[in-house]
Amino acid sequence: MKQTMRVLISGASIAGPALAYWLDRYDFDVTVIERVPSLRLGGYGVDIRGAAITVLKMMDILDQVREADTRITGVYFVNSKGKIEGQISEASIANQQGLDIEIMRDDLSNILYDLTKDKVQYIWDDSITSIHETDAGAEVQFIHGKPQTFDLVIGADGLHSNVRNLIFGEEVQFKRTLGSYISIFTLENYLNLDHRQLLYTMPGKTVGMYSANNNTEAKGMFVFQSEALKYDRHDTESQKKLVEDAFVNCTDWETSHLLKSMKEATDFYFDEICQIHMPTWSKGRIALVGDAAYGPSPLSGQGSSLALVGTYVLAGELKAACGDYSRAFGAYEQEMRKFVEKNQKIGIIAAGSMVEKSKFKIILRNLMLRIPTLMVIQFKMISKMVAKAANGIELKNY
């Protein structure tokens, strides 16, 4: 049966184009809307593991994604003078070589966009202002475009989802804060890092730098614990000021240089480290997918994998239900809920390990990093836990 349902997807990062790919493959009529004028540049490395690898294989882009792997070989902890205090291999941060992939967010976004740009309609530099459900469909109003009616509207628009805000209510009721903020930006690879990451930790704060784009550039990173901060999410300068204020008295290692580079960065990213927990991911003709529905936090490394698997399941259930969206949305939640919960637990553990609260904990960690036997045991435990979560769903053949 040929599907002719019109579907509007809000968001053109990862979940949006991935969902567009599957829905187009199943003969839905798909439009993607994105509030910025073009694909976003910058961002951080994202991990693809477990069931998400299978999804990429089914999309015929696994080799392409693997080709763009960051190939980071290890993480090195340095002291205030830049001397290496300890290191962990890429494997120890739960990436199993040859199996898992770490790719820069914008590289993955580009691959997914290229896969869909000729098949689905993309509307740039516009956003949804209201969604009104009728018997005929969902009437959607836009900032710039003329109102249109769609059969379904899917929010694939990230942690701070506009669709979620319009239909389910304010973010605060679904947001579970993990007590920290993160900033990432591109700068020159002036330390000549060769596929490696350096981290300098202080109580409550972490400064990092890692090579990117095959060592031709680097990413700077600031993570800090803080009470809830009030700021405008679209005002980059005020966000840069928040990071500067948090690290203003930290001059050790490369902190001053990184702060200076951050001020000049054009691809500055800043966000709260938080998760999204919702009792349901759909309401009538509207559903959410990826970070909008169940963001596991930017530090978890699991967000893109959850998005890829979620879009596969959501599109598959819509196809299987032959247009009965209530049935499809219910089945999508049933398939995904336990998988999401397992992966969100990884997010909580990851957030806890990124910022140490005391000098004692930093010394203890550095000591442990020098004992190979302890590292092997720890690596096995972490890898087992992450692999179990990443594979914690049996994908149906739709």
N, C-alpha and C positions, 0 to 999 in steps of 0.2 A: 504493500500500500504506500503510495507516494504521500509524504507529509507536506502540507502547504502552510503549516502554521507559521505566522510571523513572530519572530522572537527578537526582542531588543536586549542587548547585553550592555551593561554599563561598566566601563573599565577596559583598557587596552594594554595591560601590563603582561601578566602571565595567565591567570585564570580566564580572562576574557577571550583572547585569541585561541586558547586551547579548547574552550567550550565551543567557540565559533567553528573550529575545525570539525569537531564531532557532529555538531548539529547540521552543518552543511553536508557532511558525509551521509547523514540520514535524511537529506532532502528537506530540511527546514529552511525557511527564508530568514536569513540572519542579518541584523544590523548591529554594529558595535559603535557605541558613543564614548568619547573620551574628552574630558574637560581641558586638557592641555593641547597645544597646537600640533605636537608631533610626539613620537616615541620618546619616553624619558631616558636621558642618559644617566650614567653613574649607578650608584647603589653598591651592594656588597656581594660577596660570594654566596651562592645558594647551593645546597646539597640536593642531589637527586639519588634516591635509594629505593631498594626493595620493589614494591608494587609499581612505583612511578617509573622505574626503568622499563618494566613490561609495557607500560602505557606508551612510552617514547618509541619502543620497538614497534608497537602496533600503528604508530603515527608515521613510521618510516623515517624518523629523524634521530634515532639513537646514535648513529655514527657521527652525524653532524654535531650533535651536542657533546659527544665524547671528544671530538676534535677540539672543541673550545674549552676543555678542562683547564683549570688554572694550574694544575700540576704542582701545587704547593707541596714541598717535601717535608716540611716540619715547622714547628712553632718553637721559638727560642725566647726564654724569659731573661731579660737583662736587668742589671741593677742601675742605680742612678748615674753611673759613669759609662754605661753601655757594655759592661762586661757580662758575658753569658753566665747565668747562674744555674740554668738547667734547660732541658729541651724535651719536647715530645714529638714523636714522628707523626706524620699525617695519619697513620693507622691508629695512633693512640687517641686521636680526636674523633674516633668512630668512623673514619672513612676507610673502607676496605679497598685496598688497591686492586684495580682491575675490575671491581664490581661497582663501587659508588663513583659518582661524578660530582666535582665541585665546579661550578660555572658562574661567571659574573652575571648578575641579574639582568643587566641590559643585553648581554649576549643571548641569553635564553629568550628574552622578550623579542629580540630581532628575528631569531629563527622562527618563532611561532607566528610573528606578524607576516614574514615572507611566505610562510606556508598558507596563509589565509587571505592575503591582501587582494588577490585576483578573483576570489570566490565569494567574499562577503563584503557588504558595504561598510566602510568606516566613516564615521562623522567625527571630525576633529574640532577642538576648540569650542565645544558646546557641552551643556550639562542638563540633566533632568531637573525641573523645578517642582513638578507635581505628577502624581499617578492617581488616576481616578478609575475605579473598576466599575464596569457595567456588564450587562448580559452579553454584549457584543465583544467585549474585550477590555483591555486596559488602555484608557485614554491618557496619553503622555504629553505634558507641556515641557517645552525647552526654553533655555535662556534666549537663544537666537532663532532656532528653526521653528517651522510651523508645527502645530500640534499633530500628532499621529496616533492611530489606534493599533495596538499589537495584541496578539493572543496571549503572549507571556512577556514578563520583564524579569531579567536575571541580574542581580547585583553581584558583579565580580570586581568590585571597586575598592578592595583593600580594607585594612584595619579601620579606617575612618569612613566607611561606606556611606555614600550619599543616599543610596536606595534604602539601606537599613534605617537610616535616620528618618527618611520620609514615611516609611511604612511601619516600622517596628518601634520607633521612638528613639529617644536620645541614647547616645553611645554609653554614657556613664552607667546605665543599668546592666550592660553586657560586658563592660570592660573589667578585667581583673588585673590590676597593676602589679608588676613584679619589683617595683621600687627603684628602678634605674632608668637612665636615658642614654641614647647612643647617637653618635654622629659619625658619618663616613664621607669622605671626599677624595678626589683625585689630586695627586701632586707629582712632581718630578721624582723619579727613583734615584735620588741623589746619594743614597747609601749603597747604590749598586746591589740591591738585594737580588739574589738569584733563587727564584721560586721558594722563598721562605718568608716567614712572618716573625716580627719581633714584638714582644709585649713588655711594657714596663708597668709594674703594679705598685700602687700605694694604697693605704687603707681607704676603701670606698671609691677608688678611682683606678682606671686602666687607660694607658696610652699605647696605641699600637700602630704598626706600619707593616704593610706587606706588598710584595711585588705583584703586579697585575699586567695583563695584556702581553704575556711572554717577556716580562721584565722591562718593557719599554716605558712603563709608568709605575706608580705606586698608589696605594690607598692609605690614607691616614685615618685613624680611628680614635675617638674619645668615648669612654663609657664612664658614667658616674652615678653614684647613688644619690637620691634626692627625694625630698617630700614632693608632693604633686606641684608642678609648675604651671602657671597660667601664661599662655602665649598664643599668638595668632599663628595657626598652622601654615598660612600662606605668606607669612612675613619672614623671609630668610634672614634678613639682617638682625632682627630681634632674637632669632634662634641662635645665630652665631654669637651674639652677645651673651646668651645664657651659657654656652659652652665656655666662652672666654672667662666669664665670671667664676665658673666652677673650677677652672684650672689656672686662674690668674696668679696664684702664689706658688705654682709648681714650675720650677725652672730646670729641674734635673733632666737628664738624658736629652732627648730631642724635642721635649715638650714645647719650648718657645718657638722653635722653627716650624713645628707642625701647626701651632696656633696661627702663626703668620701665614702659612700656606692655606689654612682653612679660610681665613678672611678673604683671600683672593680666589678661592675655588668657585667655579661656576656650576658644579654638579653636587653642591652641598646637600646632604641628607641628614635629617634629624628627626628622632621620634622617641616616644616613650616605649620602654620595654614592657609590653603588656600582652594579655591574651583576650580573646573574645569567646565568651561562653553564653550560648543562647538555648532556651528551652525548645525552640523550634526554628527551622531555617526557611519556612515558607508561610505565606498567608495569601489565600486566594490564588490569583494568577502570578504572584510575585514570589521568587525564591532567591536565596543567596548561596554563593559558592566561594571556596577559597578563604582567604583572610577575612573577608566580609562576614562570613558565617562562623568560622572557627580558627581564627588566627592563633598560631601557637607561640608567637613572639618572634621578632627579628633575630634573636640570638639562638633560636632552637635549631636552625638549619633545616627544619622540617616543613616550613610553609609552602615552598614550591612543590614538594612531593605531594603534600596534602591537596594542593590546588589541582595538580595534574590528575591525581586519582579521582578527586571529587568531580571534576568536569567530565571524566570518562563515565563515571557512574550516573551522574545526573542526565547526561545526553542519552546514555543507554536506556535508562528507565523511561525517559520521555518517548523514545522510539518503541520500546516494548509495550507501553501503555496506549499506543496508537492515538495520542491526543488527549487521553484522560489525565490531565495534569495533576489532579488531586491524588490519584493513585500513584502517579510517577513520583511526585514530591515525597509522598509517604514512604515509598519503597527506597528512594534515595537516602532518606534519613536513616531508615532501618539498616541499610547496607553500610553506611558510613560512620554511624555514631560511635561504636566501640573503637574503631580504627582511629578516629579523631581523638578520643579520650587517651588512648595509649600514647599518641604522638604529642599531645599537649603536656603529658607528664615529663617527656624528654625536654620540652621547652622550659619547664620550671627548674629542672636540674641544671640545664645549660646556663640559665640566667644566674643561678647561685654560684656557679664556678667561675664566672667571668670577672666578678669583682670580689676581692677578699676584704673582710671587714676590719681585720687587725694586722699589725706588723707580725705578730706571733704566727698567724695563719700563713702569711707570705713566706716566712722563714721555714715553717714546717713543710709547705708545699715544695720549696726549693730543695730541701733536704731529701724529700721523697723522690724528686726528679733525678737525684744522683744515685738512687738505688735501683739498678736494672731489674732485679727480681720483683720488687714492688710494682714497677712500671708495667711489667708483663702481665701481672695479675690484674692490675687496674684496667689495662687496655682490654683484656679479655672480658672483664665484667661489663665495661662500657659498651664495647662492640656488640656483645650478646644482647644487651638491653635495647640498644638502638636498632639492631637488625630485626629483633622480635617485633618492635613497634612498626618499623618500616614495611614489614611483610605481614602485618596483622590484619590482612583482608584477603579474601579469596575473590579475585575478579571474575565476574560472570562473562560469558561470551555473548555479547548482544548481537 
